[in-house]
Amino acid sequence: MRPNRPALPILALPVLALLLCALSAPAARAAQAAPPASGEWTAAPASGGGTRPSTDGRPYFYLEGAPGAVLEDTVSLSNPTGAPLTLRLRGAAAYNTADGSFAVRASPDPWITPAAPEVNIPPHTRADVPFSVTVPAGAQPGDHPAALVATGGGRDAGIRLQVRVAGPTLSALTVESVRVDKSRHLIRYALVNRGNTALTPRLAVHADGVFGRALQRAARPLPLELLPGQRVELSEAWPHPPALDRVDVRLDVTAEGGAHASAAADVTFVPWGAVTGVGLVLLGGAAAAARLIARRRRAPRAEPAERELEERELAQTGALR
């Protein structure tokens, strides 16, 4: 649905969805020429919709508006199989899992309303189903990531829905809980999005020790999108740390919009196997030295008897007078 059209009355949306399902067979024939290789149903943004219309295929929905606005778009559901198909639609707010993956809530998002929560699609047919996003009057500016989820045929398919509420935006993040897991050769840390825009962080790693630089990695993008208000636990492999050193590990993270943060941690590496071996050697040497000292302390007690024996021998030979 083109963004310059007036918003449809809410009561008319279900009726329109049913009409579209009935009239979409001619358009579906064109889509049938190149069915999915898997033969399964698909869900994708319809061409020419959203706040940024495009005639090309869109990988996700993008809608932008002020608090209180009602935004509209359309999803295309294709059934390339030879049997009727029933799909259920719902909106879901998005979040980051603990490791940074993109996930959606199980409960419906009250902002998102499909024209028909359940759609019946005939064989070899495409149904274009409108949906609306109602931005609350008190919504905070910035990104509100979500997804439109279709369920049917034993599987789910989610389409990213990026909603941006007009107003001031802030890109900000922090790096927290930096620590080195020496047993697994990992640098562990947490990233927190403190702003109101989704971020794609870049990470640089530096480690300087008493004996020089132990690790140097230039900034590179992390394979995640950090959503507003989310905290994720990440790790960086360090397969060859120093055997003996005291190292200062520093993480520098940047993102679009001028976001920047740094954090550091100290770690000491000690080769305990070698230290134990040296300790045993030193302990053995100390024990030998203690025995030698004890012998020397006992030696003066034997001197009078030895002197008496020597004097007797000298007297017998006449050497002692």
Stockholm file with secondary structure:
# STOCKHOLM 1.0

chainA/1-321         MRPNRPALPILALPVLALLLCALSAPAARAAQAAPPASGEWTAAPASGGGTRPSTDGRPYFYLEGAPGAVLEDTVSLSNPTGAPLTLRLRGAAAYNTADGSFAVRASPDPWITPAAPEVNIPPHTRADVPFSVTVPAGAQPGDHPAALVATGGGRDAGIRLQVRVAGPTLSALTVESVRVDKSRHLIRYALVNRGNTALTPRLAVHADGVFGRALQRAARPLPLELLPGQRVELSEAWPHPPALDRVDVRLDVTAEGGAHASAAADVTFVPWGAVTGVGLVLLGGAAAAARLIARRRRAPRAEPAERELEERELAQTGALR
#=GR chainA/1-321 SS CCTTSCCCCTTHHHHHHHHHHHHCHHHHHHHHTSCCTTCCCEEEECTTCSSSCCSSCCSSEEEEECTTCEEEEEEEEEECSSSCEEEEEEEEEEEECTTSCEEECSSCCTTEEESCSEEEECTTEEEEEEEEEECCTTCCSEEEEEEEEEEETTEEEEEEEEEEESSCCCCCEEEEEEEEETTTTEEEEEEEECSSSCBCCEEEEEEEETTEEEEEEEEEECSSCBCTTCEEEEEEECSSCCSSEEEEEEEEEEEGGGEEEEEEEEEEECCHHHHHHHHHHHHHHHHHHHHHHHHHHHGGGGHHHHHHHHHHHHHHHTCCC
#=GC SS_cons         CCTTSCCCCTTHHHHHHHHHHHHCHHHHHHHHTSCCTTCCCEEEECTTCSSSCCSSCCSSEEEEECTTCEEEEEEEEEECSSSCEEEEEEEEEEEECTTSCEEECSSCCTTEEESCSEEEECTTEEEEEEEEEECCTTCCSEEEEEEEEEEETTEEEEEEEEEEESSCCCCCEEEEEEEEETTTTEEEEEEEECSSSCBCCEEEEEEEETTEEEEEEEEEECSSCBCTTCEEEEEEECSSCCSSEEEEEEEEEEEGGGEEEEEEEEEEECCHHHHHHHHHHHHHHHHHHHHHHHHHHHGGGGHHHHHHHHHHHHHHHTCCC
//
